[in-house]
Amino acid sequence: MRETNDESNWCQDFIASNLLVIGYNAWAGHLSQQRGAIVCSTNSPTVGIGGESFKTHFVGRSRLMPFLNAWLSAPDTGILPHNFMIAHILEVVDNYCPATEVVLLLESFDQATFFYLKNLPITPPQCHEQVRKAWDEFQPGVSVEQAEPKCQI
């Protein structure tokens, strides 16, 4: 029981620490593909000047079922039962409110964890706006309209 609790706390801390980037990617994905889910993997972090960054991408609803079938069926990813979970994730993606909620799939080692983030302290559009403002401040030579940054966690 303690191990599950520690894992849950780790996931919650990870989400809280990276909520701005998660929300940014969720809204940027929504703007380009409508509904979908953020997928983040902590399995191959990149270490740089700003610390660790993790691969994060948005999977649109039209590509989500094949993605989930392949990802969750991999022998090294533990989430059971697959069919029930895939149906549940797709139902949430079909019904969530992109302006106030985020669907997140977090991969860590051999575990895939599904999060339906509601009642956030900052909405995805607000996250998007804050990151865009910071992007303009720190990357003055890059136009956000021309090259929308995909933030990594």
Backbone as numpy.savetxt, mean C-alpha at the origin, in Angstrom:
# Nx Ny Nz CAx CAy CAz Cx Cy Cz
0.61 -16.74 21.20 -0.22 -15.55 21.20 0.65 -14.30 21.20
1.71 -14.30 21.95 2.58 -13.13 22.02 3.23 -12.84 20.68
3.63 -13.88 19.94 4.26 -13.69 18.63 3.29 -12.98 17.68
2.02 -13.39 17.65 1.02 -12.76 16.81 0.82 -11.32 17.23
0.79 -11.06 18.52 0.63 -9.72 19.02 1.79 -8.83 18.62
3.01 -9.35 18.71 4.19 -8.59 18.30 4.15 -8.28 16.81
3.72 -9.27 16.00 3.61 -9.06 14.56 2.56 -8.01 14.25
1.42 -8.08 14.93 0.35 -7.11 14.73 0.83 -5.71 15.10
1.54 -5.60 16.22 2.08 -4.31 16.64 3.08 -3.79 15.62
3.93 -4.67 15.09 4.90 -4.26 14.08 4.18 -3.71 12.85
3.16 -4.42 12.40 2.41 -3.98 11.21 1.75 -2.63 11.47
1.12 -2.48 12.63 0.47 -1.22 12.95 1.48 -0.08 13.02
2.64 -0.33 13.62 3.69 0.69 13.68 4.19 1.04 12.28
4.36 0.03 11.43 4.81 0.26 10.07 3.82 1.14 9.32
2.53 0.83 9.44 1.50 1.61 8.75 1.50 3.05 9.29
1.53 3.20 10.59 1.52 4.55 11.19 2.73 5.36 10.74
3.89 4.73 10.68 5.11 5.44 10.29 5.12 5.81 8.82
4.38 5.08 8.00 4.42 5.28 6.55 3.07 5.69 5.97
2.16 6.16 6.81 0.81 6.47 6.36 0.78 7.54 5.27
1.63 8.54 5.36 1.64 9.60 4.35 1.95 9.04 2.97
2.94 8.17 2.89 3.33 7.58 1.60 2.30 6.56 1.14
1.74 5.79 2.07 0.69 4.83 1.70 -0.50 5.59 1.12
-0.93 6.63 1.80 -2.06 7.43 1.32 -1.76 8.11 0.00
-0.54 8.61 -0.15 -0.13 9.23 -1.42 -0.26 8.23 -2.57
0.32 7.04 -2.40 0.28 6.03 -3.45 -1.15 5.56 -3.72
-1.97 5.46 -2.69 -3.36 5.05 -2.87 -4.11 6.06 -3.73
-3.91 7.34 -3.44 -4.64 8.37 -4.20 -4.07 8.51 -5.61
-2.76 8.46 -5.77 -2.16 8.52 -7.11 -2.64 7.33 -7.95
-2.73 6.14 -7.34 -3.24 4.97 -8.04 -4.70 5.14 -8.41
-5.48 5.68 -7.49 -6.90 5.91 -7.76 -7.08 6.89 -8.92
-6.28 7.94 -8.94 -6.39 8.93 -10.01 -6.10 8.33 -11.39
-5.20 7.37 -11.44 -4.84 6.78 -12.73 -5.62 5.51 -13.06
-6.04 4.75 -12.04 -6.67 3.45 -12.30 -7.99 3.23 -11.57
-8.48 4.23 -10.89 -9.71 4.14 -10.10 -9.51 3.25 -8.87
-10.22 2.19 -8.75 -10.14 1.33 -7.56 -8.95 0.38 -7.65
-8.46 -0.02 -6.45 -7.37 -0.97 -6.41 -6.80 -1.07 -5.01
-5.62 -1.65 -4.91 -4.98 -1.88 -3.61 -3.51 -1.50 -3.68
-3.00 -1.01 -2.56 -1.56 -0.76 -2.42 -0.93 -2.08 -1.99
0.16 -2.44 -2.63 0.91 -3.64 -2.27 2.29 -3.17 -1.84
2.68 -3.56 -0.64 3.99 -3.18 -0.11 4.71 -4.44 0.36
5.96 -4.56 -0.06 6.78 -5.69 0.37 7.97 -5.18 1.16
8.15 -5.74 2.34 9.30 -5.38 3.17 10.43 -6.40 3.00
10.29 -7.30 2.02 11.25 -8.38 1.85 12.58 -7.95 1.25
12.61 -6.89 0.47 13.86 -6.45 -0.18 14.06 -4.96 0.03
14.30 -4.54 1.26 14.46 -3.10 1.48 15.73 -2.57 0.80
15.64 -1.31 0.39 16.78 -0.61 -0.16 17.24 0.37 0.91
18.52 0.35 1.23 19.04 1.25 2.25 19.73 2.40 1.55
19.33 3.61 1.91 19.91 4.80 1.31 20.11 5.87 2.35
20.33 7.07 1.86 20.59 8.22 2.74 19.44 8.47 3.71
18.19 8.24 3.25 17.03 8.49 4.09 16.61 7.30 4.92
17.39 6.23 4.91 17.04 5.03 5.66 16.57 3.95 4.71
15.72 3.06 5.21 15.22 1.95 4.40 14.02 2.41 3.57
13.94 1.90 2.35 12.74 2.09 1.55 12.29 0.72 1.06
10.99 0.60 0.82 10.40 -0.67 0.46 9.63 -0.53 -0.83
9.54 -1.63 -1.57 8.79 -1.62 -2.82 7.31 -1.47 -2.53
6.71 -0.48 -3.18 5.29 -0.21 -3.03 4.70 0.07 -4.39
3.57 -0.53 -4.70 2.90 -0.20 -5.95 1.40 -0.37 -5.80
0.69 0.23 -6.73 -0.77 0.18 -6.75 -1.20 -0.82 -7.81
-2.07 -1.73 -7.45 -2.61 -2.69 -8.41 -4.08 -2.34 -8.61
-4.41 -1.93 -9.83 -5.79 -1.55 -10.16 -6.72 -2.75 -10.12
-8.00 -2.48 -9.93 -9.01 -3.53 -9.78 -9.01 -4.49 -10.98
-8.81 -3.96 -12.18 -8.86 -4.83 -13.37 -7.75 -5.88 -13.38
-6.64 -5.60 -12.70 -5.52 -6.54 -12.64 -5.39 -7.23 -11.29
-6.28 -6.90 -10.36 -6.11 -7.37 -8.99 -6.35 -8.88 -8.83
-7.37 -9.42 -9.48 -7.64 -10.85 -9.30 -6.47 -11.71 -9.81
-5.97 -11.49 -11.04 -4.82 -12.31 -11.47 -3.59 -12.09 -10.57
-3.40 -10.86 -10.13 -2.27 -10.58 -9.23 -2.40 -11.37 -7.93
-3.57 -11.32 -7.31 -3.79 -12.03 -6.05 -3.67 -13.53 -6.22
-4.22 -14.06 -7.31 -4.11 -15.50 -7.56 -2.65 -15.93 -7.63
-1.84 -15.17 -8.35 -0.42 -15.53 -8.48 0.33 -15.31 -7.18
0.10 -14.16 -6.54 0.85 -13.78 -5.35 0.52 -14.67 -4.16
-0.76 -14.89 -3.93 -1.17 -15.65 -2.74 -1.02 -17.15 -2.93
-0.89 -17.60 -4.17 -0.69 -19.03 -4.43 0.78 -19.42 -4.38
1.66 -18.45 -4.34 3.09 -18.76 -4.28 3.36 -19.59 -3.03
4.21 -20.59 -3.14 4.45 -21.49 -2.00 5.06 -20.80 -0.80
5.70 -19.65 -0.99 6.34 -18.99 0.15 5.48 -17.88 0.76
4.22 -17.75 0.32 3.33 -16.74 0.88 2.24 -17.44 1.67
2.15 -17.12 2.95 1.17 -17.78 3.80 -0.04 -16.91 4.07
-1.17 -17.25 3.48 -2.45 -16.62 3.81 -3.52 -17.65 3.45
-4.36 -18.01 4.37 -5.33 -19.08 4.13 -6.71 -18.64 4.57
-7.75 -19.19 4.00 -7.77 -19.90 2.72 -7.71 -18.90 1.57
-7.01 -19.22 0.51 -6.76 -18.28 -0.59 -8.04 -17.80 -1.26
-8.92 -18.75 -1.65 -10.11 -18.37 -2.39 -11.01 -17.44 -1.59
-11.20 -17.75 -0.32 -12.02 -16.89 0.53 -11.38 -15.52 0.67
-10.09 -15.48 0.88 -9.41 -14.20 1.09 -9.44 -13.35 -0.17
-9.21 -13.97 -1.33 -9.25 -13.23 -2.59 -10.64 -12.62 -2.79
-11.68 -13.42 -2.57 -13.05 -12.91 -2.73 -13.31 -11.76 -1.76
-12.83 -11.88 -0.53 -13.02 -10.83 0.47 -12.28 -9.55 0.06
-11.04 -9.66 -0.38 -10.27 -8.49 -0.80 -10.95 -7.81 -1.98
-11.40 -8.58 -2.96 -12.07 -8.00 -4.13 -13.36 -7.29 -3.74
-14.09 -7.87 -2.81 -15.32 -7.22 -2.33 -15.01 -5.89 -1.66
-13.97 -5.86 -0.83 -13.59 -4.61 -0.17 -13.17 -3.58 -1.22
-12.36 -3.98 -2.19 -11.91 -3.05 -3.24 -13.11 -2.51 -4.03
-14.10 -3.35 -4.26 -15.29 -2.91 -5.00 -16.14 -1.92 -4.21
-15.99 -1.89 -2.88 -16.89 -1.10 -2.05 -16.24 -0.02 -1.19
-14.91 0.05 -1.15 -14.28 1.03 -0.27 -14.42 2.44 -0.85
-14.18 3.43 -0.04 -14.24 4.83 -0.48 -12.81 5.33 -0.65
-12.32 5.45 -1.90 -10.93 5.84 -2.13 -10.54 7.20 -1.53
-11.51 8.08 -1.34 -11.21 9.41 -0.80 -10.94 9.39 0.71
-11.34 8.31 1.39 -11.16 8.28 2.85 -10.57 6.97 3.36
-10.44 5.97 2.51 -9.99 4.65 2.96 -8.89 4.11 2.03
-8.15 3.11 2.53 -7.06 2.51 1.77 -7.13 0.99 1.94
-6.91 0.29 0.84 -6.78 -1.17 0.88 -5.28 -1.45 0.73
-4.72 -2.14 1.72 -3.28 -2.38 1.76 -3.00 -3.87 1.93
-2.08 -4.37 1.11 -1.57 -5.73 1.24 -0.11 -5.60 1.61
0.25 -6.09 2.76 1.61 -5.95 3.27 2.27 -7.32 3.32
3.37 -7.43 2.58 4.12 -8.68 2.54 5.37 -8.53 3.40
5.54 -9.47 4.30 6.72 -9.47 5.14 7.16 -10.92 5.32
8.34 -11.23 4.79 8.87 -12.59 4.79 7.87 -13.51 4.11
7.34 -14.51 4.81 6.44 -15.45 4.16 4.97 -15.17 4.48
4.67 -14.00 5.00 3.30 -13.65 5.36 2.78 -12.50 4.50
1.54 -12.62 4.07 0.83 -11.53 3.40 -0.32 -11.13 4.32
-0.40 -9.87 4.66 -1.43 -9.40 5.58 -2.28 -8.37 4.87
-3.58 -8.51 5.00 -4.55 -7.63 4.37 -5.03 -6.61 5.40
-5.01 -5.33 5.00 -5.51 -4.25 5.87 -6.52 -3.42 5.11
-7.64 -3.17 5.73 -8.65 -2.25 5.21 -8.60 -1.06 6.16
-7.94 0.00 5.74 -7.68 1.15 6.60 -8.82 2.16 6.49
-9.52 2.37 7.61 -10.64 3.31 7.67 -10.39 4.29 8.81
-11.15 5.36 8.83 -11.05 6.37 9.89 -9.61 6.84 10.06
-8.97 7.14 8.95 -7.57 7.58 8.97 -7.45 9.00 9.50
-6.35 9.33 10.15 -6.16 10.70 10.64 -5.91 11.69 9.50
-5.57 11.20 8.32 -5.36 12.03 7.15 -5.85 11.25 5.93
-6.61 11.90 5.06 -7.20 11.20 3.92 -6.16 10.99 2.82
-6.39 10.02 1.94 -5.47 9.84 0.81 -5.27 11.10 -0.04
-6.33 11.88 -0.36 -6.07 13.12 -1.11 -5.18 14.11 -0.34
-5.35 14.19 0.99 -4.50 15.07 1.79 -3.06 14.57 1.79
-2.86 13.25 1.88 -1.51 12.67 1.80 -0.89 13.02 0.46
-1.65 12.87 -0.60 -1.18 13.16 -1.94 -0.73 14.61 -2.05
-1.56 15.51 -1.54 -1.23 16.94 -1.60 0.03 17.26 -0.80
0.15 16.69 0.39 1.34 16.97 1.22 2.62 16.45 0.56
2.56 15.25 -0.01 3.75 14.70 -0.68 4.08 15.52 -1.91
3.07 15.93 -2.67 3.32 16.76 -3.86 3.99 18.07 -3.47
3.52 18.69 -2.41 4.13 19.95 -1.95 5.58 19.72 -1.54
5.83 18.65 -0.79 7.20 18.34 -0.36 8.05 17.98 -1.57
7.48 17.27 -2.54 8.22 16.90 -3.75 8.68 18.16 -4.47
7.79 19.14 -4.60 8.14 20.40 -5.25 9.26 21.13 -4.50
9.22 21.08 -3.17 10.25 21.74 -2.37 11.62 21.09 -2.53
11.66 19.78 -2.54 12.93 19.07 -2.53 13.42 18.64 -3.91
12.57 18.72 -4.90 12.94 18.36 -6.27 12.53 19.51 -7.20
13.13 20.70 -7.06 12.65 21.87 -7.80 12.76 21.74 -9.32
13.62 20.90 -9.84 13.77 20.76 -11.28 12.82 19.77 -11.91
12.00 19.10 -11.11 11.10 18.07 -11.64 9.67 18.55 -11.49
8.94 18.57 -12.59 7.54 18.96 -12.55 6.71 17.75 -12.17
5.83 17.92 -11.20 4.99 16.81 -10.74 4.03 16.40 -11.84
3.53 17.36 -12.65 2.60 17.03 -13.71 3.26 16.16 -14.78
4.55 16.39 -15.03 5.25 15.63 -16.05 5.68 14.26 -15.54
6.15 14.20 -14.33 6.67 12.94 -13.79 6.14 12.75 -12.38
4.95 12.22 -12.29 4.33 11.97 -10.99 5.19 10.98 -10.22
5.76 11.36 -9.06 6.64 10.45 -8.34 5.85 9.31 -7.71
6.39 8.13 -7.79 5.83 6.98 -7.07 6.69 6.82 -5.84
6.16 7.18 -4.72 6.92 7.14 -3.49 7.10 5.71 -3.03
8.25 5.44 -2.52 8.52 4.15 -1.91 8.43 4.35 -0.42
8.02 3.33 0.25 7.96 3.39 1.71 9.32 3.05 2.23
